[in-house]
Amino acid sequence: MWVVKIGGSLTSDPLLEPWLALLAELGGGRVTVVGGGGGFADEARRLHGLWQFNELAAHNMAVLAMVQTAYQLHALQPLLQPVARLADIPRTLRGGRTALWLPFELQRPWPDATTHWGHTSDSIALDLARQLNAERLVVVKSCEVDEMQDLAALGRAGVVDTEFAGRAAGAPFPINLLGKNDLNRMRALLLGAGRHGGLADAQARSRGRAGYA
């Protein structure tokens, strides 16, 4: 099982639909899609900065932003199967569908280690991959991803969130960071071209880099 996170900044990009079509076509029975917060989360961040209310409320607003993105993704690609409970994802995949996660369960009644802006949908997708014992995590970004930079450098550059590198350390699965123009690379991974890249993935993880298969 794979987790594929679609960056929220892709929600207004013409390439979004080809990505969703690919995941619906080749991801059935294997892929769980996670949408970023995009403009919905940007508005939550703006209001948080304006009114200076507590980060717990901002976290819950950002989670609902991810849910709104998921509804958009489903509207654009109805073959994706919305799933609101993490426990139901395996059943959806066993049914041969591509799962689309609506993370209502991440709303919190009180603060914890994840209820702050440093823990974004990137780290949330990573957490989900761990919880599901995923075989691979793919994070799709709207920008080009420099393969020579490690995850810490990508975090400092704002490509992934600042917690991602630390949380990814020791992950038992390869992590691929792809740009929005890497659709063919994603297709190759789904068709099995990445299955022989296990050693390269392991070496990349040991260096703290994404597994660029």
DOGUGU-956418 format. One record per residue: x, y, z of N, C-alpha, C in turn. Coordinates in steps of 0.001 Angstrom, whole numbers, padded with zeros to 6 digits, always signed. Layout:
REM DOGUGU-956418
XYZXYZXYZ ...
***
This chain:
REM DOGUGU-956418
+000843-001188+000000+000000+000000+000000+000885+001247+000000 +000498+002222-000820+001230+003480-000920+000370+004637-000424 +001012+005656+000117+000366+006936+000397+000936+007954-000587 +000046+008656-001287+000465+009698-002234-000163+011006-001790 +000694+011958-001420+000215+013259-000973+000278+014251-002130 -000858+014849-002445-000948+015863-003496-000893+017235-002846 +000132+018005-003170+000296+019317-002562-000900+020228-002803 -001286+020940-001761-002439+021824-001874-002272+022907-002915 -001030+023279-003209-000798+024321-004215-001115+023838-005621 -001377+022550-005784-001767+022021-007094-003269+022142-007354 -004027+022593-006364-005485+022579-006518-005980+023542-007592 -005164+024483-008003-005546+025409-009074-004713+025189-010336 -003975+024087-010384-003052+023830-011479-003702+022916-012513 -003554+023206-013814-004127+022330-014849-003608+020902-014796 -002433+020686-014196-001880+019339-014112-002555+018484-013044 -003396+019095-012225-004043+018330-011167-004875+017183-011736 -005663+017453-012754-006542+016419-013294-005777+015226-013865 -004691+015434-014628-003911+014263-015065-003343+013449-013904 -002925+014108-012837-002433+013384-011667-003532+012521-011064 -004705+013112-010915-005804+012362-010307-006238+011208-011204 -006266+011443-012507-006634+010375-013437-005651+009218-013348 -004356+009535-013240-003342+008490-013134-003527+007682-011857 -003764+008360-010749-003910+007666-009473-005180+006825-009440 -006230+007312-010097-007463+006520-010176-007271+005312-011081 -006509+005486-012165-006317+004419-013146-005397+003320-012646 -004260+003712-012058-003239+002738-011687-003108+002519-010183 -003819+003321-009406-003669+003213-007954-004708+002355-007280 -005669+001814-008034-006718+001015-007438-006176-000178-006667 -006625-000315-005426-006168-001409-004589-004829-001189-003937 -004190-000038-004205-002828+000178-003719-002605+001545-003107 -003245+002593-003630-002896+003970-003274-003962+004626-002393 -003492+005329-001372-004325+006236-000585-003844+007653-000844 -004744+008501-001317-004404+009879-001667-004689+010789-000470 -003737+011685-000198-003887+012704+000844-003754+014064+000176 -004733+014921+000350-004673+016267-000216-004135+017265+000788 -003328+018202+000312-002866+019282+001178-003966+020299+001424 -003673+021284+002258-004686+022272+002603-004868+023366+001568 -003810+023673+000814-003905+024673-000250-004404+026025+000228 -005203+026660-000621-005719+027987-000312-006623+028000+000895 -007286+026871+001168-008132+026795+002352-007280+026944+003621 -006136+026269+003652-005235+026383+004798-004578+027764+004856 -004295+028346+003696-003730+029695+003673-004680+030690+004349 -005977+030515+004119-006951+031409+004748-006996+031188+006258 -006897+029937+006687-006847+029659+008122-005607+030298+008747 -004483+030204+008045-003255+030816+008552-003381+032343+008620 -004018+032932+007600-004200+034388+007593-005062+034839+008763 -006151+034141+008991-007043+034521+010086-006387+034298+011442 -005582+033244+011536-004849+033008+012782-003882+034156+013061 -003177+034594+012008-002264+035719+012182-002985+037010+012502 -004156+037211+011922-004919+038445+012137-005477+038531+013546 -006083+037424+014011-006804+037440+015287-006003+036864+016445 -004893+036184+016133-004024+035631+017173-004763+034700+018134 -005710+033925+017596-006364+032940+018450-005445+031727+018612 -005849+030770+019433-004962+029672+019810-004675+028737+018629 -003514+028069+018708-003081+027198+017622-003931+025935+017514 -004611+025562+018586-005502+024411+018494-006619+024681+017494 -007224+025860+017595-008271+026221+016635-007705+026283+015223 -006494+026854+015086-005870+026945+013766-005604+025542+013202 -005161+024623+014066-004925+023248+013614-006213+022620+013083 -007286+022754+013846-008548+022149+013422-009067+022773+012133 -008856+024071+011971-009231+024728+010718-008389+024189+009560 -007091+023955+009814-006210+023443+008761-006578+022014+008380 -006973+021210+009363-007434+019851+009061-008671+019908+008166 -009600+020799+008496-010794+020932+007658-010436+021464+006271 -009345+022220+006181-008870+022649+004861-008468+021446+004026 -007797+020471+004636-007442+019244+003921-008695+018481+003492 -009715+018502+004338-010967+017842+003988-011610+018534+002782 -011583+019858+002778-012150+020588+001642-011403+020253+000352 -010080+020180+000446-009301+019787-000729-009702+018400-001207 -009895+017474-000268-010288+016117-000646-011619+016120-001387 -012564+016934-000927-013840+017023-001634-013643+017562-003050 -012739+018527-003204-012444+019034-004547-011857+017933-005422 -010900+017171-004872-010268+016102-005647-011302+015065-006078 -012231+014753-005194-013263+013778-005541-014193+014325-006616 -014513+015619-006528-015374+016221-007544-014715+016169-008920 -013388+016347-008946-012668+016307-010217-012437+014887-010710 -012339+013928-009779-012085+012541-010163-012950+011625-009278 -014202+011380-009693-015132+010604-008867-014717+009151-008644 -013751+008635-009398-013314+007263-009176-012503+007118-007887 -012021+008229-007343-011379+008186-006035-012465+007945-004984 -012194+007074-004030-013187+006706-003027-012923+007431-001712 -013768+008416-001337-013559+009127-000070-013681+008174+001124 -012746+008321+002066-012741+007501+003277-012491+008429+004457 -013435+008462+005400-013331+009380+006531-012680+008734+007747 -012640+007414+007804-012046+006722+008948-010828+005940+008502 -009727+006182+009201-008477+005500+008861-008671+003987+008836 -009467+003471+009754-009673+002029+009839-010358+001464+008606 -011024+002310+007815-011739+001840+006627-010879+001855+005364 -009670+002429+005453-008821+002509+004266-008454+001120+003737 -008006+000183+004578-007650-001135+004038-008811-001812+003314 -010016-001687+003834-011168-002307+003182-011424-001691+001817 -011260-000367+001721-011430+000304+000432-010415-000200-000576 -009178-000355-000145-008134-000844-001041-008381-002301-001439 -008831-003097-000499-009131-004495-000838-010243-004586-001876 -011108-003576-001913-012161-003535-002916-011684-003065-004277 -010381-002799-004398-009819-002416-005686-009921-000941-006004 -010296-000122-005024-010440+001314-005269-009188+002069-004846 -009048+003293-005344-008054+004231-004840-008706+005040-003732 -008151+004974-002531-008745+005651-001385-008371+007125-001380 -009292+007960-000922-009075+009405-000785-009420+009758+000652 -008413+010116+001426-008581+010295+002874-009176+011656+003203 -010253+011648+004001-010826+012852+004590-010468+012829+006077 -009469+013607+006506-008887+013407+007841-009656+014074+008988 -010961+013869+009035-011745+014417+010143-011187+013972+011495 -010648+012746+011540-010181+012188+012815-008985+012938+013397 -008361+013814+012602-007209+014568+013106-007605+015818+013879 -008886+016151+013916-009321+017273+014750-009096+016918+016216 -008667+017889+016985-008294+017651+018370-009119+018512+019330 -009496+017946+020505-010193+018737+021525-009246+019536+022410 -007954+019162+022392-006957+019880+023191-005611+019807+022458 -004687+020687+022790-003402+020730+022068-002572+019479+022307 -001772+019124+021299-000769+018076+021454+000442+018442+020598 +001344+017499+020396+002604+017790+019697+002401+018116+018224 +001202+017879+017680+000968+018105+016256+000146+019359+015971 -000340+020023+016993-001275+021135+016762-000533+022465+016647 +000277+022572+015599+000991+023823+015329+001312+023857+013834 +001708+025042+013338+001895+025230+011902+003127+024518+011359 +004044+024091+012226+005215+023365+011739+004904+021942+011327 +003717+021475+011713+003298+020107+011395+002198+020194+010347 +002607+020184+009080+001660+020407+007998+001226+019085+007366 +000520+019187+006263+000006+017998+005586+001126+017076+005100 +002338+017591+004901+003466+016718+004550+003721+015707+005666 +003874+016221+006893+004118+015339+008030+002897+014488+008351 +001710+015030+008110+000495+014254+008327+000462+013049+007388 +000836+013247+006124+000892+012128+005175+001934+011106+005604 +003070+011586+006118+004108+010689+006620+003589+009882+007807 +002895+010548+008730+002312+009845+009869+001330+008773+009402 +000501+009121+008410-000472+008165+007895+000228+006954+007294 +001299+007196+006542+002042+006087+005939+002583+005139+007008 +003062+005698+008102+003540+004852+009196+002387+004062+009812 +001270+004723+010046+000130+004053+010679-000412+002915+009822 -000342+003090+008521-000868+002076+007606+000172+001042+007190 +001392+001174+007744+002492+000279+007344+002667+000305+005824 +002712+001504+005285+002792+001679+003832+004113+001145+003286 +004074+000816+002014+005274+000368+001312+006036+001525+000693 +005376+002672+000521+006010+003827-000106+005197+005077+000201 +005893+006201+000347+005254+007511+000448+005743+008361-000707 +004811+008948-001447+005143+009873-002524+004522+011219-002188 +005337+012254-002209+004865+013617-001945+005024+014414-003229 +003909+014895-003773+003914+015610-005048+003830+017108-004775 +004804+017847-005294+004891+019283-005057+004637+020053-006356 +004194+021291-006214+003954+022115-007400+005250+022668-007973 +006322+022646-007176+007619+023165-007629+008507+022017-008085 +009597+022364-008732+010617+021370-009047+011359+021012-007766 +011750+019759-007636+012438+019280-006437+013891+018990-006786 +014805+019633-006074+016237+019447-006306+016678+018123-005698 +017038+017158-006543+017403+015833-006078+018710+015816-005288 +019489+016872-005373+020765+016908-004667+020619+017390-003228 +019460+017912-002885+019244+018399-001526+018648+017301-000660 +019093+017229+000589+018496+016265+001495+017205+016851+002074 +016497+016044+002858+015200+016476+003366+015317+017676+004296 +016396+017741+005062+016582+018887+005957+016709+020178+005153 +017497+020132+004066+017651+021313+003218+016339+021680+002546 +015577+020676+002113+014278+020949+001503+013321+021555+002514 +013452+021153+003781+012646+021768+004826+013011+023221+005038 +014318+023508+005057+014754+024907+005226+014318+025763+004052 +014236+025159+002856+013834+025887+001655+012314+026018+001543 +011573+025371+002455+010126+025471+002422+009446+024520+001465 +010207+023568+000911+009608+022600-000007+008761+021601+000766 +009260+021140+001921+008478+020342+002857+008490+021072+004193 +007649+020636+005123+007601+021353+006394+008844+021068+007219 +009071+021890+008226+010318+021856+008975+010472+020594+009824 +009383+019910+010109+009453+018694+010910+009687+017442+010071 +009507+017566+008773+009424+016379+007924+010691+015542+007982 +011856+016171+007868+013115+015419+007821+013317+014607+009086 +013099+015241+010235+013272+014524+011492+012306+013371+011635 +011071+013585+011225+010057+012544+011346+010282+011422+010336 +010939+011756+009210+011178+010751+008179+012361+009848+008508 +013196+010264+009444+014383+009472+009776+013975+008069+010205 +014591+007082+009586+014308+005704+009944+013005+005158+009398 +012363+005884+008493+011116+005384+007914+011354+004040+007239 +010477+003057+007466+010695+001722+006907+010217+001580+005473 +010066+002695+004786+009611+002674+003394+010325+003790+002644 +010469+003652+001315+011061+004737+000530+010133+005943+000480 +010737+007110+000400+009997+008367+000293+010437+009046-000996 +009491+009309-001865+009771+009994-003129+009164+011382-003100 +009960+012406-003359+009460+013756-003561+009495+014043-005053 +008332+014305-005638+008222+014556-007062+007655+015944-007308 +008083+016566-008400+007487+017818-008838+006253+017546-009673 +005492+018583-009915+004231+018411-010639+004441+017920-012075 +005633+018148-012632+005912+017708-014000+006440+016280-014079 +006495+015602-012931+007051+014247-012890+005968+013178-013035 +004963+013461-013818+003859+012523-013990+004342+011193-014572 +005258+011257-015529+005758+010020-016129+006569+009195-015137 +007278+009865-014245+008017+009135-013213+007058+008427-012272 +005943+009107-011959+004946+008480-011098+004323+007280-011798 +004042+007430-013071+003483+006311-013836+004456+005125-013819 +005745+005406-014008+006740+004334-013996+006786+003630-012641 +006690+004402-011566+006663+003795-010236+005460+002874-010089 +004300+003369-010490+003081+002580-010337+003091+001335-011218 +003751+001424-012355+003823+000276-013252+004921-000705-012867 +005690-000341-011843+006665-001283-011328+008102-000961-011603 +008371+000177-012299+009763+000501-012607+010555+000770-011346 +009874+001203-010266+010585+001504-009029+010811+000308-008145 +010302-000871-008512+010417-002017-007625+011847-002517-007505 +012675-002186-008497+014064-002635-008459+014976-001575-007845 +014367-000499-007301+015170+000571-006737+015306+000497-005234 +015078-000705-004649+015091-000822-003202+016413-000399-002586 +017542-000816-003176+018839-000463-002630+019049+001032-002702 +018728+001629-003837+018884+003076-003969+018006+003795-002972 +016776+003304-002761+015892+003922-001791+016483+003830-000393 +017019+002671-000050+017594+002498+001280+018795+003413+001480 +019642+003516+000444+020799+004397+000543+020363+005840+000681 +019312+006220-000055+018819+007590+000030+018309+007877+001428 +017596+006920+002023+017081+007148+003371+018237+007302+004356 +019291+006517+004173+020411+006593+005092+021108+007948+005011 +021007+008599+003861+021597+009933+003688+020605+011034+004062 +019381+010646+004426+018369+011652+004740+017772+012282+003525 +017951+011643+002359+017372+012192+001142+016106+011448+000780 +015278+012118-000001+014116+011420-000520+014575+010341-001488 +013810+009240-001582+014189+008153-002474+013779+008465-003887 +014625+009093-004666+014258+009506-006005+014351+008311-006951 +013302+007518-006976+013318+006336-007827+012976+006697-009250 
***
